[in-house]
Amino acid sequence: MADLLGVNQYSMARNVKQMTGYTPLQYLNRRRVGAAQSLLLQTEDSVQEIAAAAGFDSTKRFSNIFLRQ
């Protein structure tokens, strides 16, 4: 992402943190969990399907991050 914006990764990370209060990974995970929460409420899909749709590579990782949010 930093390459696409023409900045180095450290500058990008610092700017994201200043703008959002979160590191890029924290911000991304919060957005993914938010999307998953919506899917959990609006669909009958399984947790596995929702985790994959929200961009998590495994249900276990999704569960760990979801519980920390």
Secondary structure, DSSP 4 states (H G I P E B T S, - for coil): -HHHHTS-HHHHHHHHHHHHSS-HHHHHHHHHHHHHHHHHHH----HHHHHHHTT-S-HHHHHHHHHH-
